[in-house]
Amino acid sequence: MSAWPKADTVLAGGRVWRGLGLAETGALALWKGRVLAAGSAEELDALVGPETRRIDLRGRLAVPGFCDAHEHLIPIGLGLVELDFKPPKATTISQIVEAVKAEAARLGPGQWIIGRGYDHFHLDVKRHPLRDELDRAAPNNPVYIRRTCGHMGVANTRALAAANIPEGVNDPPGGAFERSEGKLTGLVQERAQEVVYRAMPKPNRAHLIDAIERAGRHCLSQGITSVVDAGVGLRAKFQEWFAYQEAKRTGRLSVRSYLSFTGGPDGALAEAQANGLITGVGDEMMRIGPVKFWADGSAGGRTAAMSEPYRCCGNEKGMLCFEDREMEEMVLDVHAAGYQIAIHAIGDAAIEQAIVAVDKALRKVPKADARPRIEHCGFVTDRQIGEMKRLGMIPSPQPVFIHEFGDLYVDVLGEARSNASYPMRRWHDRGLRPAAGSDAPVSSDDPLIGLHVMVTRKTDRGRVLGSSETLPLADALHTYTANGAYSAFAEAERGTLEPGMLADIAVVDRDLFKADAGELLEAKVDLTILGGEVRFDRRGEL
């Protein structure tokens, strides 16, 4: 090694997990933003020069930087300054009402009040807030608060009026306005939300850039060095692309980002395509990813499309956002145009629609290694797993959903379907490459919670759902690193700590391979390195 360049940084004194199937080492050398060499501290000593920074791992674990393969960077950043009702911050209706009332006093009449994160399952009354309750809290302000899943929310009377939603409104295709005794309750579900979103004020470019920067710094604090933003255009259409571009140009984009434009009638795809922004365009810091479509909603909100009814609600089976023909035409169009496909599908009926649409598109326009994705892919059957394998499809699950929503799944779908949900072990055993994410801000984006779920299958109340689907820690790490890179066509750049790969690293405060599984919920990321530079230092040790 004497002929090699001197390293910029050497990490030593702990365990370096470099990737599934790769030899673990005690030290790692970095040079010019990439991994230079791995080995023992003694073996790498020749690479240490007078300018080399030494990082003492002190028995801690270093792993490839986490890839959150499905989150929403801009909504994370915006949500950090919006009303937050995520449990345990809001566990009663009165807490929501008081927070909205205080925000109305702060903003003054006429201003929109926007919040998110409530979970009716965790509220004292086990139901959604009502329009009338929000009216009493803010009679002179339009109010819209979204459930934690983002697939539904509650509008007050002022918000309904601003969106021109009268009492006799018809439900749009793929959406619904809830009614009680013929009167709107304020609950707006799935594509019906599009009507409300059109009336809401759009964040300007400066606010979007601020959100990207805030969210990126937050991700770095979790050891996340790369993300798939699964829905660029959700809040401000194509303006979000300009915000990303400016954030990158000015150094305010903190994490590597694979951008998935929204498809469908209200998406940002048309402008992206007109500007030549197609899958693969970009660089290691920011690259265009798939086009995303929504096939259904959320299981906890009972809008995920199932082949069998929910156990709590008569013959209710959720809802598909589009007819089969519409989905097949949209998927074929974007596939033929050269885009990777990503379809949000949680229930088995929606997953079936996604599989059929992709199969037909690939038959009409064959393409090797297309890597079509099913986002979430929660309640998938064994037969569908076989079809996904045949088509080269990638499941993009959120293990944290078991932690946060698992007990609700049992309530609305029963134990058997809940035990079989998000089948990490079956995917691995069948040769698929599940890419783990969080769907933040829907759920916590802490990868250590996701790892805990994959090795224990425990909900936040301690219930075990489907113990046969547990994974060893190394396999779980693989889903959060190499598989995430693979889902974004980036496996030659990142996801493992091999020589020549990008030096993206997370250092956890303990050796997780020696820890009890329960410690995964206590562990913290101490250091995050992006491109060889320390970008987060929890303890201030450097």
C-alpha positions in Angstrom: 0.0 0.0 0.0 3.0 2.3 0.2 2.5 3.5 -3.4 -1.1 4.5 -2.7 -2.1 8.1 -1.9 -2.4 9.1 1.7 -6.0 9.0 3.0 -8.0 12.1 3.8 -9.7 10.2 6.6 -9.3 6.9 8.4 -11.9 5.4 10.7 -10.6 2.7 13.0 -11.2 1.1 16.4 -14.6 -0.5 15.8 -16.6 -2.7 13.5 -16.9 -1.7 9.8 -19.9 -3.5 8.2 -19.2 -2.9 4.5 -22.2 -4.8 3.0 -23.8 -8.1 2.9 -21.3 -10.8 2.0 -18.3 -8.5 2.3 -15.7 -9.1 5.0 -16.1 -6.9 8.0 -13.0 -4.9 8.9 -11.7 -2.8 11.8 -10.7 0.2 9.7 -11.6 2.1 6.6 -9.6 4.7 4.6 -11.3 7.5 2.6 -9.8 9.6 -0.2 -11.3 12.3 -2.4 -14.9 11.4 -1.4 -14.6 7.7 -2.0 -13.6 4.6 -0.2 -9.8 4.0 -0.7 -9.2 0.8 1.2 -10.5 -1.4 4.0 -8.6 -3.6 6.4 -7.2 -3.7 9.9 -5.8 -0.5 11.5 -2.3 -1.9 11.1 -2.9 -2.7 7.4 -4.1 0.8 6.7 -1.4 2.5 8.7 0.7 3.1 5.6 -2.1 5.2 4.2 -2.0 7.7 7.1 -0.2 10.9 6.5 0.3 14.1 8.4 -2.9 15.6 6.9 -5.1 12.5 7.5 -8.0 12.9 9.9 -8.4 10.0 12.3 -11.8 9.1 13.6 -11.7 6.7 16.5 -14.8 4.5 16.4 -14.3 3.5 20.0 -16.0 0.2 19.5 -18.9 1.6 17.5 -20.4 0.4 14.3 -19.8 2.0 10.9 -22.1 1.1 8.0 -22.9 2.4 4.5 -25.0 5.5 4.7 -28.6 4.7 4.9 -30.8 5.1 1.9 -34.4 6.0 2.6 -35.9 4.4 -0.5 -39.3 6.2 -0.1 -39.8 9.4 1.7 -41.0 13.0 0.8 -38.2 15.4 1.4 -40.1 18.7 0.8 -43.2 17.7 2.9 -40.7 16.7 5.7 -39.2 20.1 5.6 -42.5 21.9 5.3 -44.0 19.7 8.1 -41.2 20.9 10.5 -42.9 24.3 10.5 -46.6 23.2 10.2 -48.8 22.0 13.0 -47.7 18.5 14.1 -50.4 16.2 15.5 -48.4 13.0 15.3 -48.8 10.8 18.4 -47.8 11.4 21.2 -48.1 15.1 20.4 -51.8 14.7 19.9 -53.7 11.9 21.6 -57.1 13.8 22.1 -59.4 15.8 20.0 -59.2 18.7 22.4 -55.4 18.9 21.9 -56.0 19.2 18.2 -58.7 21.8 18.7 -56.6 23.9 21.1 -53.6 23.8 18.8 -55.7 25.0 15.8 -57.3 27.7 18.0 -53.8 29.0 19.1 -52.6 29.0 15.5 -55.7 31.0 14.4 -54.9 33.6 17.1 -51.3 33.7 15.9 -52.0 34.0 12.2 -55.2 36.2 12.3 -58.4 35.8 10.2 -58.3 34.5 6.7 -55.0 32.7 6.8 -54.9 29.0 6.0 -54.0 26.7 8.9 -52.4 23.5 7.8 -51.4 20.5 9.9 -50.7 16.9 9.6 -50.0 13.7 11.5 -53.1 12.9 13.6 -54.0 9.2 13.8 -57.6 8.5 14.7 -56.6 5.1 16.1 -54.5 6.9 18.7 -57.1 9.6 19.6 -59.2 9.3 22.7 -62.4 9.1 20.7 -61.1 6.6 18.0 -62.4 8.7 15.1 -61.3 11.5 12.8 -61.8 15.1 13.9 -65.0 16.7 12.7 -65.5 19.8 10.5 -67.6 21.3 13.2 -64.9 20.9 15.8 -62.4 22.7 13.5 -65.0 25.4 12.9 -65.3 26.1 16.6 -61.5 26.3 16.9 -61.0 28.6 13.9 -64.3 30.1 12.6 -62.5 32.7 10.5 -59.7 30.6 8.9 -59.7 27.8 6.4 -58.3 24.7 8.1 -57.0 21.5 6.6 -55.3 18.8 8.7 -54.1 15.6 7.1 -54.1 12.1 8.7 -50.7 10.7 9.3 -50.9 8.6 6.1 -51.5 11.7 3.9 -54.3 9.9 2.1 -57.1 11.8 3.8 -57.7 14.9 5.9 -60.3 17.0 7.5 -61.4 20.4 6.2 -63.5 22.9 8.1 -66.3 24.9 6.6 -64.1 27.8 5.4 -61.7 25.4 3.7 -64.6 23.6 1.9 -65.9 26.9 0.8 -62.5 28.0 -0.5 -62.3 24.8 -2.5 -65.9 25.2 -3.8 -67.1 22.0 -2.3 -70.8 22.3 -1.6 -73.0 20.0 0.5 -74.3 18.2 -2.6 -70.9 17.6 -4.1 -70.4 14.3 -6.0 -67.5 12.0 -5.2 -64.8 12.2 -7.8 -63.3 9.1 -9.4 -60.9 7.5 -6.9 -61.9 9.7 -4.0 -64.7 10.4 -1.5 -66.2 13.1 0.7 -67.5 11.6 3.9 -71.1 12.4 4.9 -73.1 11.8 8.1 -76.9 12.2 7.8 -76.4 13.8 4.5 -74.0 16.5 5.7 -70.3 16.7 4.9 -68.2 15.7 8.0 -65.1 17.4 6.6 -63.2 14.2 5.9 -61.8 14.2 2.4 -60.3 10.9 1.1 -57.8 10.0 -1.7 -58.2 11.9 -5.0 -60.9 14.1 -3.5 -58.1 15.9 -1.7 -56.9 17.3 -5.1 -59.8 19.7 -4.9 -58.7 21.0 -1.6 -55.0 21.2 -2.6 -55.9 23.4 -5.6 -57.4 26.0 -3.2 -54.5 25.9 -0.6 -51.8 28.5 -1.0 -48.7 27.1 -2.7 -45.3 27.5 -1.0 -43.1 29.8 -3.0 -39.6 28.7 -4.2 -37.8 30.2 -1.3 -40.0 28.3 1.1 -39.4 25.1 -0.9 -35.7 25.5 -0.8 -35.8 26.1 2.9 -37.8 22.9 3.3 -35.3 20.9 1.2 -32.4 22.2 3.4 -34.2 21.6 6.7 -35.3 18.1 5.7 -31.8 17.2 4.4 -30.2 18.2 7.6 -32.7 16.2 9.5 -32.0 13.2 7.4 -28.3 13.5 8.0 -29.0 13.4 11.8 -30.5 10.0 11.2 -27.5 8.6 9.2 -29.5 8.9 5.9 -27.2 10.0 3.1 -29.5 9.3 0.1 -33.3 9.4 -0.4 -35.9 8.7 -3.0 -38.3 11.6 -3.0 -41.4 9.6 -3.9 -43.6 12.3 -5.3 -42.0 15.5 -6.5 -44.8 17.9 -7.3 -47.1 16.9 -4.4 -47.2 20.4 -2.9 -46.2 22.9 -5.6 -46.1 21.0 -8.9 -43.1 21.7 -11.2 -41.9 24.5 -8.9 -40.5 21.8 -6.7 -38.0 20.8 -9.5 -36.8 24.4 -9.7 -36.4 24.5 -5.9 -34.3 21.3 -6.0 -32.2 22.6 -8.8 -31.5 25.9 -6.9 -30.9 24.0 -3.6 -28.3 21.9 -5.3 -26.6 24.9 -7.1 -26.3 26.8 -3.8 -25.1 23.9 -1.7 -28.3 23.6 0.3 -29.2 20.1 -0.9 -27.7 18.0 1.9 -28.5 14.4 0.8 -28.3 12.5 -2.5 -31.7 12.7 -4.0 -33.4 10.5 -6.6 -36.5 12.4 -7.7 -39.7 10.7 -8.6 -42.1 13.0 -10.4 -45.8 12.7 -9.7 -47.9 11.2 -12.6 -51.6 11.3 -13.2 -53.9 14.3 -14.1 -52.6 16.6 -11.3 -49.0 15.6 -11.5 -45.8 17.3 -12.6 -44.9 14.8 -15.3 -45.9 16.8 -18.3 -43.6 19.7 -17.5 -40.8 17.3 -16.5 -41.0 15.5 -19.8 -41.2 18.7 -21.8 -38.0 19.8 -20.2 -36.2 16.5 -21.0 -36.1 15.4 -17.4 -36.2 11.6 -17.8 -35.0 8.8 -15.6 -31.2 8.8 -15.3 -30.7 12.5 -16.0 -28.4 14.1 -13.3 -25.4 13.2 -11.3 -24.4 11.5 -8.0 -26.0 14.2 -5.9 -29.3 14.6 -7.7 -30.8 12.4 -10.4 -34.2 12.0 -12.0 -36.0 8.8 -11.0 -39.3 7.2 -11.7 -42.7 8.5 -12.4 -45.1 7.7 -9.6 -48.7 6.8 -9.8 -51.2 6.0 -7.0 -53.2 2.9 -7.3 -54.9 3.0 -3.8 -54.7 4.6 -0.4 -53.7 3.5 3.1 -54.6 0.3 5.1 -55.0 2.2 8.4 -57.4 4.6 6.7 -59.2 1.7 5.1 -58.7 3.1 1.6 -56.1 0.5 0.5 -57.7 -1.6 -2.2 -58.2 -5.2 -0.9 -59.6 -8.3 -2.6 -61.4 -9.2 0.6 -63.4 -6.8 2.9 -62.0 -5.1 5.9 -63.1 -6.9 9.0 -64.7 -3.9 10.6 -66.8 -2.4 7.9 -69.3 -4.7 6.2 -68.3 -5.3 2.6 -65.9 -2.4 2.4 -62.7 -3.2 0.4 -61.0 0.2 0.0 -60.8 2.0 -3.3 -58.7 2.1 -6.5 -57.7 5.5 -7.6 -57.9 4.7 -11.3 -59.8 2.2 -13.4 -57.6 -0.6 -14.8 -57.6 0.8 -18.3 -56.5 4.2 -17.1 -53.7 2.8 -15.0 -52.5 0.6 -17.9 -52.5 3.5 -20.4 -50.6 5.8 -18.0 -48.0 3.2 -17.2 -47.5 2.3 -20.8 -47.1 5.9 -21.8 -44.3 6.7 -19.3 -42.6 3.4 -19.8 -42.5 3.9 -23.5 -41.1 7.4 -22.9 -38.1 5.9 -21.0 -39.1 6.4 -17.4 -38.8 4.0 -14.6 -42.2 3.1 -13.1 -43.2 3.5 -9.5 -46.8 2.6 -8.4 -48.1 3.2 -4.9 -50.0 0.0 -4.1 -50.7 -1.3 -0.5 -53.7 -3.6 -0.8 -53.5 -6.8 -2.8 -56.1 -5.6 -5.3 -54.0 -2.5 -6.0 -50.9 -4.6 -6.2 -52.6 -6.8 -8.8 -53.5 -3.7 -10.8 -49.9 -2.6 -10.7 -48.5 -5.9 -11.7 -50.9 -6.3 -14.7 -50.2 -2.7 -15.9 -46.4 -3.3 -15.7 -46.7 -6.7 -17.4 -48.7 -5.2 -20.3 -46.3 -2.3 -20.7 -43.2 -4.6 -20.8 -44.8 -6.9 -23.3 -45.6 -4.0 -25.6 -42.3 -2.2 -25.1 -39.7 -4.7 -23.9 -36.9 -3.3 -21.9 -34.2 -5.2 -20.0 -33.6 -4.2 -16.4 -36.5 -1.7 -16.2 -36.7 -2.2 -12.4 -40.3 -1.1 -12.0 -41.2 -0.4 -8.4 -44.2 -1.1 -6.2 -44.2 1.5 -3.4 -45.3 0.0 -0.1 -46.5 -3.3 -1.4 -47.9 -4.1 2.0 -50.5 -6.9 1.6 -49.0 -8.9 -1.2 -49.8 -12.6 -2.0 -47.4 -15.4 -2.6 -48.5 -15.6 -6.3 -48.0 -11.9 -6.7 -44.4 -12.2 -5.3 -43.8 -14.7 -8.0 -45.1 -12.4 -10.6 -43.0 -9.5 -9.3 -39.9 -11.7 -9.5 -40.7 -12.7 -13.1 -41.1 -9.0 -14.1 -38.0 -7.8 -12.2 -40.1 -5.6 -9.9 -38.8 -4.0 -6.8 -40.9 -3.8 -3.6 -40.3 -0.6 -1.7 -41.7 -1.3 1.8 -41.8 0.7 5.0 -41.0 -1.6 7.9 -41.7 1.2 10.3 -45.4 0.9 9.4 -45.5 -2.4 11.4 -44.1 -0.4 14.4 -46.5 2.5 14.1 -49.6 1.0 12.6 -49.4 -2.7 13.2 -52.0 -2.8 15.9 -54.4 -0.8 13.8 -53.9 -3.3 10.9 -55.0 -6.1 13.2 -58.1 -4.1 14.1 -59.2 -3.4 10.5 -57.8 -6.4 8.7 -57.4 -9.2 11.2 -54.3 -11.0 12.5 -53.7 -13.3 9.6 -53.4 -10.6 6.9 -51.4 -8.4 9.3 -49.0 -11.2 10.1 -48.4 -11.6 6.3 -47.9 -7.9 5.6 -44.7 -6.4 4.4 -43.1 -9.9 4.0 -39.4 -9.1 4.2 -38.3 -12.7 4.6 -40.4 -14.0 1.7 -39.1 -11.3 -0.6 -35.5 -12.1 0.4 -36.0 -15.8 0.1 -37.6 -15.5 -3.4 -34.7 -13.4 -4.7 -36.4 -10.0 -4.8 -34.6 -6.9 -3.6 -36.8 -4.9 -1.2 -35.6 -1.4 -0.7 -36.6 -0.1 2.8 -37.9 3.4 3.4 -40.1 5.3 5.8 -42.6 7.3 3.8 -41.7 10.2 6.2 -43.3 12.5 7.2 -46.0 9.8 7.4 -43.8 7.8 9.8 -40.6 8.2 11.6 -37.6 8.2 9.2 -35.3 6.8 11.9 -33.7 3.7 10.1 -33.0 2.1 13.5 -36.7 1.8 14.1 -37.0 0.1 10.7 -34.1 -2.2 11.5 -35.8 -3.1 14.8 -39.0 -4.0 13.1 -37.2 -6.2 10.5 -35.4 -8.2 13.2 -38.4 -8.4 15.7 -41.6 -7.7 13.8 -42.8 -5.9 16.9 -45.4 -3.1 17.0 -44.9 -0.1 19.3 -47.2 -1.9 21.8 -45.0 -5.0 21.7 -47.2 -7.3 19.6 -45.3 -9.6 17.2 -46.8 -9.7 13.7 -45.6 -12.6 11.6 -42.4 -13.8 13.4 -41.6 -15.9 10.3 -40.9 -12.7 8.4 -38.0 -11.6 10.6 -34.6 -11.0 9.1 -31.0 -11.2 10.6 -29.5 -7.8 11.2 -27.1 -8.0 8.2 -30.0 -8.7 5.8 -32.0 -5.9 7.3 -29.1 -3.5 6.9 -28.8 -4.7 3.3 -32.4 -3.5 2.5 -31.5 0.0 3.9 -28.2 0.3 2.0 -27.4 -1.8 -1.1 -31.1 -2.5 -2.0 -31.9 1.2 -1.8 -29.1 2.0 -4.2 -30.2 -0.7 -6.5 -33.7 0.6 -6.6 -32.3 3.9 -7.9 -29.8 2.3 -10.4 -27.0 3.5 -8.2 -25.5 0.2 -7.0 -22.2 1.0 -8.8 -21.8 4.3 -6.8 -23.1 3.6 -3.3 -24.7 1.1 -0.9 -21.5 -0.7 0.1 -18.1 0.3 1.4 -16.0 -1.2 -1.2 -12.9 0.6 -2.7 -14.1 3.1 -5.3 -17.6 3.5 -3.8 -18.8 6.9 -2.5 -17.7 7.5 1.0 -21.2 7.8 2.5 -21.1 6.3 6.1 -23.2 6.3 9.2 -21.6 5.6 12.6 -24.0 4.2 15.2 -23.3 4.8 18.9 -22.8 1.1 19.6 -22.0 -2.2 17.9 -25.5 -3.3 16.9 -24.2 -6.8 16.2 -23.4 -7.2 19.8 -26.5 -5.5 21.1 -29.8 -6.9 22.1 -32.5 -6.3 19.5 -34.3 -3.9 21.9 -31.3 -1.6 21.9 -32.1 -0.7 18.3 -34.8 1.6 19.6 -32.3 3.2 22.0 -29.4 3.6 19.6 -28.5 6.8 17.9 -26.4 7.9 15.0 -23.3 9.7 16.2 -21.7 10.6 12.8 -22.8 10.9 9.3 -20.3 11.2 6.5 -21.3 12.2 2.9 -18.7 12.1 0.2 -15.9 11.8 2.7 -17.0 14.9 4.7 -18.5 14.8 8.2 -21.9 16.3 7.8 -23.4 15.4 11.1 -21.7 15.1 14.5 -24.1 14.4 17.3 -21.6 14.6 20.1 -19.4 17.3 18.7 -16.4 15.0 18.9 -14.8 16.3 15.7 
